[in-house]
Amino acid sequence: MIIQSKRVWIANGFIPAQLEINDGKITRIYDYDSQKADEDYGELRIVPGFIDVHSHGA
């Protein structure tokens, strides 16, 4: 599966890119619109590996 966005977080910044995903892992990164994308997220952000584990309360 290939997904793309104009705002993918790579190397400390958002860039236009495509991510190839196999078995739940990113296996390759392409330039934006260079391959046929299965999903196009447009201006929505893709932040690979970001996990927010904080919680509020006790």
PDB file with one MODEL, atoms N, CA, C and O in Angstrom:
MODEL        1
ATOM      1  N   MET A   1       0.845  -1.175   0.000  1.00  0.00           N
ATOM      2  CA  MET A   1       0.000   0.000   0.000  1.00  0.00           C
ATOM      3  C   MET A   1       0.889   1.236   0.000  1.00  0.00           C
ATOM      4  O   MET A   1       1.907   1.284   0.690  1.00  0.00           O
ATOM      5  N   ILE A   2       0.496   2.219  -0.772  1.00  0.00           N
ATOM      6  CA  ILE A   2       1.222   3.496  -0.805  1.00  0.00           C
ATOM      7  C   ILE A   2       0.255   4.608  -0.410  1.00  0.00           C
ATOM      8  O   ILE A   2      -0.816   4.764  -0.996  1.00  0.00           O
ATOM      9  N   ILE A   3       0.665   5.379   0.606  1.00  0.00           N
ATOM     10  CA  ILE A   3      -0.114   6.544   1.016  1.00  0.00           C
ATOM     11  C   ILE A   3       0.734   7.790   0.768  1.00  0.00           C
ATOM     12  O   ILE A   3       1.963   7.726   0.729  1.00  0.00           O
ATOM     13  N   GLN A   4       0.059   8.912   0.602  1.00  0.00           N
ATOM     14  CA  GLN A   4       0.806  10.148   0.364  1.00  0.00           C
ATOM     15  C   GLN A   4       0.121  11.327   1.019  1.00  0.00           C
ATOM     16  O   GLN A   4      -1.081  11.311   1.286  1.00  0.00           O
ATOM     17  N   SER A   5       0.918  12.346   1.269  1.00  0.00           N
ATOM     18  CA  SER A   5       0.431  13.611   1.802  1.00  0.00           C
ATOM     19  C   SER A   5       1.430  14.692   1.437  1.00  0.00           C
ATOM     20  O   SER A   5       2.605  14.419   1.195  1.00  0.00           O
ATOM     21  N   LYS A   6       0.945  15.914   1.402  1.00  0.00           N
ATOM     22  CA  LYS A   6       1.837  17.044   1.175  1.00  0.00           C
ATOM     23  C   LYS A   6       2.546  17.436   2.453  1.00  0.00           C
ATOM     24  O   LYS A   6       3.394  18.329   2.452  1.00  0.00           O
ATOM     25  N   ARG A   7       2.189  16.749   3.581  1.00  0.00           N
ATOM     26  CA  ARG A   7       2.770  17.081   4.884  1.00  0.00           C
ATOM     27  C   ARG A   7       3.110  15.797   5.653  1.00  0.00           C
ATOM     28  O   ARG A   7       2.376  15.392   6.554  1.00  0.00           O
ATOM     29  N   VAL A   8       4.231  15.165   5.286  1.00  0.00           N
ATOM     30  CA  VAL A   8       4.713  13.964   5.979  1.00  0.00           C
ATOM     31  C   VAL A   8       5.919  14.362   6.813  1.00  0.00           C
ATOM     32  O   VAL A   8       6.843  14.993   6.300  1.00  0.00           O
ATOM     33  N   TRP A   9       5.925  14.002   8.090  1.00  0.00           N
ATOM     34  CA  TRP A   9       7.029  14.349   9.002  1.00  0.00           C
ATOM     35  C   TRP A   9       8.201  13.422   8.733  1.00  0.00           C
ATOM     36  O   TRP A   9       8.142  12.230   9.033  1.00  0.00           O
ATOM     37  N   ILE A  10       9.269  13.976   8.166  1.00  0.00           N
ATOM     38  CA  ILE A  10      10.494  13.225   7.886  1.00  0.00           C
ATOM     39  C   ILE A  10      11.672  14.140   8.191  1.00  0.00           C
ATOM     40  O   ILE A  10      11.722  15.275   7.719  1.00  0.00           O
ATOM     41  N   ALA A  11      12.614  13.644   8.980  1.00  0.00           N
ATOM     42  CA  ALA A  11      13.851  14.370   9.275  1.00  0.00           C
ATOM     43  C   ALA A  11      13.589  15.766   9.842  1.00  0.00           C
ATOM     44  O   ALA A  11      14.126  16.756   9.345  1.00  0.00           O
ATOM     45  N   ASN A  12      12.766  15.834  10.878  1.00  0.00           N
ATOM     46  CA  ASN A  12      12.503  17.073  11.609  1.00  0.00           C
ATOM     47  C   ASN A  12      11.747  18.146  10.835  1.00  0.00           C
ATOM     48  O   ASN A  12      11.898  19.337  11.109  1.00  0.00           O
ATOM     49  N   GLY A  13      10.936  17.728   9.872  1.00  0.00           N
ATOM     50  CA  GLY A  13      10.129  18.698   9.155  1.00  0.00           C
ATOM     51  C   GLY A  13       9.073  18.022   8.291  1.00  0.00           C
ATOM     52  O   GLY A  13       9.175  16.833   7.987  1.00  0.00           O
ATOM     53  N   PHE A  14       8.065  18.784   7.899  1.00  0.00           N
ATOM     54  CA  PHE A  14       7.023  18.268   7.015  1.00  0.00           C
ATOM     55  C   PHE A  14       7.427  18.477   5.568  1.00  0.00           C
ATOM     56  O   PHE A  14       7.799  19.581   5.168  1.00  0.00           O
ATOM     57  N   ILE A  15       7.352  17.402   4.782  1.00  0.00           N
ATOM     58  CA  ILE A  15       7.664  17.483   3.358  1.00  0.00           C
ATOM     59  C   ILE A  15       6.602  16.698   2.579  1.00  0.00           C
ATOM     60  O   ILE A  15       5.965  15.809   3.142  1.00  0.00           O
ATOM     61  N   PRO A  16       6.401  17.014   1.291  1.00  0.00           N
ATOM     62  CA  PRO A  16       5.521  16.196   0.462  1.00  0.00           C
ATOM     63  C   PRO A  16       6.204  14.854   0.197  1.00  0.00           C
ATOM     64  O   PRO A  16       7.355  14.818  -0.240  1.00  0.00           O
ATOM     65  N   ALA A  17       5.498  13.750   0.459  1.00  0.00           N
ATOM     66  CA  ALA A  17       6.121  12.435   0.281  1.00  0.00           C
ATOM     67  C   ALA A  17       5.070  11.343   0.186  1.00  0.00           C
ATOM     68  O   ALA A  17       3.895  11.541   0.497  1.00  0.00           O
ATOM     69  N   GLN A  18       5.539  10.177  -0.256  1.00  0.00           N
ATOM     70  CA  GLN A  18       4.735   8.962  -0.269  1.00  0.00           C
ATOM     71  C   GLN A  18       5.418   7.932   0.616  1.00  0.00           C
ATOM     72  O   GLN A  18       6.646   7.866   0.676  1.00  0.00           O
ATOM     73  N   LEU A  19       4.613   7.128   1.303  1.00  0.00           N
ATOM     74  CA  LEU A  19       5.138   6.057   2.141  1.00  0.00           C
ATOM     75  C   LEU A  19       4.592   4.734   1.630  1.00  0.00           C
ATOM     76  O   LEU A  19       3.383   4.577   1.457  1.00  0.00           O
ATOM     77  N   GLU A  20       5.487   3.787   1.389  1.00  0.00           N
ATOM     78  CA  GLU A  20       5.063   2.432   1.039  1.00  0.00           C
ATOM     79  C   GLU A  20       5.009   1.631   2.332  1.00  0.00           C
ATOM     80  O   GLU A  20       5.976   1.601   3.093  1.00  0.00           O
ATOM     81  N   ILE A  21       3.874   0.982   2.575  1.00  0.00           N
ATOM     82  CA  ILE A  21       3.666   0.251   3.818  1.00  0.00           C
ATOM     83  C   ILE A  21       3.391  -1.213   3.498  1.00  0.00           C
ATOM     84  O   ILE A  21       2.495  -1.528   2.715  1.00  0.00           O
ATOM     85  N   ASN A  22       4.171  -2.107   4.113  1.00  0.00           N
ATOM     86  CA  ASN A  22       3.994  -3.546   3.969  1.00  0.00           C
ATOM     87  C   ASN A  22       4.010  -4.183   5.348  1.00  0.00           C
ATOM     88  O   ASN A  22       4.908  -3.915   6.147  1.00  0.00           O
ATOM     89  N   ASP A  23       3.033  -5.015   5.631  1.00  0.00           N
ATOM     90  CA  ASP A  23       2.921  -5.695   6.937  1.00  0.00           C
ATOM     91  C   ASP A  23       2.978  -4.709   8.097  1.00  0.00           C
ATOM     92  O   ASP A  23       3.571  -5.006   9.134  1.00  0.00           O
ATOM     93  N   GLY A  24       2.358  -3.524   7.927  1.00  0.00           N
ATOM     94  CA  GLY A  24       2.297  -2.536   8.990  1.00  0.00           C
ATOM     95  C   GLY A  24       3.565  -1.743   9.215  1.00  0.00           C
ATOM     96  O   GLY A  24       3.660  -1.002  10.194  1.00  0.00           O
ATOM     97  N   LYS A  25       4.544  -1.878   8.333  1.00  0.00           N
ATOM     98  CA  LYS A  25       5.817  -1.155   8.470  1.00  0.00           C
ATOM     99  C   LYS A  25       6.103  -0.334   7.222  1.00  0.00           C
ATOM    100  O   LYS A  25       5.773  -0.738   6.107  1.00  0.00           O
ATOM    101  N   ILE A  26       6.722   0.824   7.427  1.00  0.00           N
ATOM    102  CA  ILE A  26       7.143   1.654   6.294  1.00  0.00           C
ATOM    103  C   ILE A  26       8.365   0.987   5.673  1.00  0.00           C
ATOM    104  O   ILE A  26       9.379   0.795   6.344  1.00  0.00           O
ATOM    105  N   THR A  27       8.271   0.636   4.403  1.00  0.00           N
ATOM    106  CA  THR A  27       9.377  -0.057   3.747  1.00  0.00           C
ATOM    107  C   THR A  27      10.114   0.816   2.733  1.00  0.00           C
ATOM    108  O   THR A  27      11.235   0.504   2.333  1.00  0.00           O
ATOM    109  N   ARG A  28       9.464   1.928   2.316  1.00  0.00           N
ATOM    110  CA  ARG A  28      10.121   2.803   1.346  1.00  0.00           C
ATOM    111  C   ARG A  28       9.466   4.170   1.366  1.00  0.00           C
ATOM    112  O   ARG A  28       8.274   4.299   1.646  1.00  0.00           O
ATOM    113  N   ILE A  29      10.253   5.182   1.068  1.00  0.00           N
ATOM    114  CA  ILE A  29       9.759   6.553   0.964  1.00  0.00           C
ATOM    115  C   ILE A  29      10.028   7.035  -0.455  1.00  0.00           C
ATOM    116  O   ILE A  29      11.136   6.900  -0.974  1.00  0.00           O
ATOM    117  N   TYR A  30       8.991   7.603  -1.073  1.00  0.00           N
ATOM    118  CA  TYR A  30       9.106   8.118  -2.441  1.00  0.00           C
ATOM    119  C   TYR A  30       8.828   9.610  -2.450  1.00  0.00           C
ATOM    120  O   TYR A  30       8.270  10.155  -1.497  1.00  0.00           O
ATOM    121  N   ASP A  31       9.220  10.267  -3.532  1.00  0.00           N
ATOM    122  CA  ASP A  31       8.824  11.654  -3.753  1.00  0.00           C
ATOM    123  C   ASP A  31       7.310  11.699  -3.933  1.00  0.00           C
ATOM    124  O   ASP A  31       6.706  10.753  -4.438  1.00  0.00           O
ATOM    125  N   TYR A  32       6.714  12.792  -3.520  1.00  0.00           N
ATOM    126  CA  TYR A  32       5.266  12.975  -3.634  1.00  0.00           C
ATOM    127  C   TYR A  32       4.807  12.822  -5.080  1.00  0.00           C
ATOM    128  O   TYR A  32       5.400  13.395  -5.994  1.00  0.00           O
ATOM    129  N   ASP A  33       3.746  12.044  -5.277  1.00  0.00           N
ATOM    130  CA  ASP A  33       3.113  11.825  -6.581  1.00  0.00           C
ATOM    131  C   ASP A  33       3.990  11.081  -7.580  1.00  0.00           C
ATOM    132  O   ASP A  33       3.711  11.131  -8.778  1.00  0.00           O
ATOM    133  N   SER A  34       5.043  10.389  -7.135  1.00  0.00           N
ATOM    134  CA  SER A  34       5.898   9.665  -8.076  1.00  0.00           C
ATOM    135  C   SER A  34       5.382   8.248  -8.364  1.00  0.00           C
ATOM    136  O   SER A  34       5.721   7.667  -9.395  1.00  0.00           O
ATOM    137  N   GLN A  35       4.569   7.692  -7.464  1.00  0.00           N
ATOM    138  CA  GLN A  35       3.972   6.369  -7.639  1.00  0.00           C
ATOM    139  C   GLN A  35       2.453   6.521  -7.581  1.00  0.00           C
ATOM    140  O   GLN A  35       1.950   7.560  -7.153  1.00  0.00           O
ATOM    141  N   LYS A  36       1.726   5.498  -8.007  1.00  0.00           N
ATOM    142  CA  LYS A  36       0.269   5.507  -7.887  1.00  0.00           C
ATOM    143  C   LYS A  36      -0.081   5.281  -6.412  1.00  0.00           C
ATOM    144  O   LYS A  36       0.253   4.242  -5.843  1.00  0.00           O
ATOM    145  N   ALA A  37      -0.745   6.244  -5.808  1.00  0.00           N
ATOM    146  CA  ALA A  37      -1.077   6.171  -4.378  1.00  0.00           C
ATOM    147  C   ALA A  37      -2.422   5.487  -4.166  1.00  0.00           C
ATOM    148  O   ALA A  37      -3.371   5.707  -4.918  1.00  0.00           O
ATOM    149  N   ASP A  38      -2.488   4.651  -3.126  1.00  0.00           N
ATOM    150  CA  ASP A  38      -3.746   4.021  -2.738  1.00  0.00           C
ATOM    151  C   ASP A  38      -4.615   4.988  -1.944  1.00  0.00           C
ATOM    152  O   ASP A  38      -5.842   4.958  -2.045  1.00  0.00           O
ATOM    153  N   GLU A  39      -3.978   5.838  -1.162  1.00  0.00           N
ATOM    154  CA  GLU A  39      -4.676   6.855  -0.369  1.00  0.00           C
ATOM    155  C   GLU A  39      -3.919   8.168  -0.486  1.00  0.00           C
ATOM    156  O   GLU A  39      -2.695   8.197  -0.355  1.00  0.00           O
ATOM    157  N   ASP A  40      -4.641   9.251  -0.732  1.00  0.00           N
ATOM    158  CA  ASP A  40      -4.036  10.579  -0.797  1.00  0.00           C
ATOM    159  C   ASP A  40      -4.653  11.424   0.315  1.00  0.00           C
ATOM    160  O   ASP A  40      -5.854  11.697   0.293  1.00  0.00           O
ATOM    161  N   TYR A  41      -3.842  11.837   1.281  1.00  0.00           N
ATOM    162  CA  TYR A  41      -4.332  12.603   2.418  1.00  0.00           C
ATOM    163  C   TYR A  41      -4.186  14.108   2.233  1.00  0.00           C
ATOM    164  O   TYR A  41      -4.420  14.870   3.170  1.00  0.00           O
ATOM    165  N   GLY A  42      -3.804  14.541   1.045  1.00  0.00           N
ATOM    166  CA  GLY A  42      -3.758  15.970   0.721  1.00  0.00           C
ATOM    167  C   GLY A  42      -2.943  16.775   1.711  1.00  0.00           C
ATOM    168  O   GLY A  42      -1.746  16.536   1.874  1.00  0.00           O
ATOM    169  N   GLU A  43      -3.582  17.733   2.376  1.00  0.00           N
ATOM    170  CA  GLU A  43      -2.907  18.615   3.339  1.00  0.00           C
ATOM    171  C   GLU A  43      -2.890  18.043   4.761  1.00  0.00           C
ATOM    172  O   GLU A  43      -2.281  18.636   5.651  1.00  0.00           O
ATOM    173  N   LEU A  44      -3.549  16.899   4.986  1.00  0.00           N
ATOM    174  CA  LEU A  44      -3.532  16.295   6.320  1.00  0.00           C
ATOM    175  C   LEU A  44      -2.126  15.806   6.651  1.00  0.00           C
ATOM    176  O   LEU A  44      -1.393  15.362   5.768  1.00  0.00           O
ATOM    177  N   ARG A  45      -1.759  15.889   7.908  1.00  0.00           N
ATOM    178  CA  ARG A  45      -0.417  15.494   8.336  1.00  0.00           C
ATOM    179  C   ARG A  45      -0.315  13.981   8.542  1.00  0.00           C
ATOM    180  O   ARG A  45      -1.229  13.350   9.073  1.00  0.00           O
ATOM    181  N   ILE A  46       0.812  13.417   8.113  1.00  0.00           N
ATOM    182  CA  ILE A  46       1.174  12.036   8.434  1.00  0.00           C
ATOM    183  C   ILE A  46       2.422  12.129   9.290  1.00  0.00           C
ATOM    184  O   ILE A  46       3.436  12.691   8.877  1.00  0.00           O
ATOM    185  N   VAL A  47       2.336  11.564  10.500  1.00  0.00           N
ATOM    186  CA  VAL A  47       3.453  11.630  11.442  1.00  0.00           C
ATOM    187  C   VAL A  47       3.826  10.193  11.822  1.00  0.00           C
ATOM    188  O   VAL A  47       3.334   9.681  12.828  1.00  0.00           O
ATOM    189  N   PRO A  48       4.691   9.530  11.033  1.00  0.00           N
ATOM    190  CA  PRO A  48       5.045   8.146  11.297  1.00  0.00           C
ATOM    191  C   PRO A  48       5.752   7.972  12.642  1.00  0.00           C
ATOM    192  O   PRO A  48       6.654   8.735  12.989  1.00  0.00           O
ATOM    193  N   GLY A  49       5.328   6.962  13.383  1.00  0.00           N
ATOM    194  CA  GLY A  49       6.000   6.600  14.629  1.00  0.00           C
ATOM    195  C   GLY A  49       5.661   7.455  15.823  1.00  0.00           C
ATOM    196  O   GLY A  49       6.153   7.193  16.920  1.00  0.00           O
ATOM    197  N   PHE A  50       4.829   8.476  15.647  1.00  0.00           N
ATOM    198  CA  PHE A  50       4.484   9.347  16.761  1.00  0.00           C
ATOM    199  C   PHE A  50       3.459   8.654  17.639  1.00  0.00           C
ATOM    200  O   PHE A  50       2.376   8.298  17.174  1.00  0.00           O
ATOM    201  N   ILE A  51       3.795   8.462  18.907  1.00  0.00           N
ATOM    202  CA  ILE A  51       2.889   7.843  19.860  1.00  0.00           C
ATOM    203  C   ILE A  51       2.743   8.778  21.047  1.00  0.00           C
ATOM    204  O   ILE A  51       3.729   9.101  21.710  1.00  0.00           O
ATOM    205  N   ASP A  52       1.540   9.208  21.316  1.00  0.00           N
ATOM    206  CA  ASP A  52       1.266  10.118  22.427  1.00  0.00           C
ATOM    207  C   ASP A  52       0.766   9.279  23.607  1.00  0.00           C
ATOM    208  O   ASP A  52      -0.381   8.833  23.611  1.00  0.00           O
ATOM    209  N   VAL A  53       1.622   9.066  24.601  1.00  0.00           N
ATOM    210  CA  VAL A  53       1.272   8.167  25.699  1.00  0.00           C
ATOM    211  C   VAL A  53       0.928   8.905  27.012  1.00  0.00           C
ATOM    212  O   VAL A  53       0.786   8.272  28.058  1.00  0.00           O
ATOM    213  N   HIS A  54       0.798  10.223  26.953  1.00  0.00           N
ATOM    214  CA  HIS A  54       0.478  10.940  28.191  1.00  0.00           C
ATOM    215  C   HIS A  54      -0.992  10.751  28.542  1.00  0.00           C
ATOM    216  O   HIS A  54      -1.818  10.449  27.680  1.00  0.00           O
ATOM    217  N   SER A  55      -1.301  10.931  29.812  1.00  0.00           N
ATOM    218  CA  SER A  55      -2.702  10.853  30.233  1.00  0.00           C
ATOM    219  C   SER A  55      -2.973  11.964  31.252  1.00  0.00           C
ATOM    220  O   SER A  55      -2.056  12.497  31.877  1.00  0.00           O
ATOM    221  N   HIS A  56      -4.245  12.292  31.396  1.00  0.00           N
ATOM    222  CA  HIS A  56      -4.668  13.317  32.341  1.00  0.00           C
ATOM    223  C   HIS A  56      -5.409  12.627  33.472  1.00  0.00           C
ATOM    224  O   HIS A  56      -6.237  11.750  33.227  1.00  0.00           O
ATOM    225  N   GLY A  57      -5.127  13.005  34.686  1.00  0.00           N
ATOM    226  CA  GLY A  57      -5.775  12.376  35.830  1.00  0.00           C
ATOM    227  C   GLY A  57      -4.883  11.319  36.464  1.00  0.00           C
ATOM    228  O   GLY A  57      -3.710  11.184  36.115  1.00  0.00           O
ATOM    229  N   ALA A  58      -5.444  10.590  37.379  1.00  0.00           N
ATOM    230  CA  ALA A  58      -4.638   9.592  38.082  1.00  0.00           C
ATOM    231  C   ALA A  58      -5.174   8.200  37.852  1.00  0.00           C
ATOM    232  O   ALA A  58      -4.618   7.231  38.370  1.00  0.00           O
TER     233      ALA A  58
ENDMDL
END
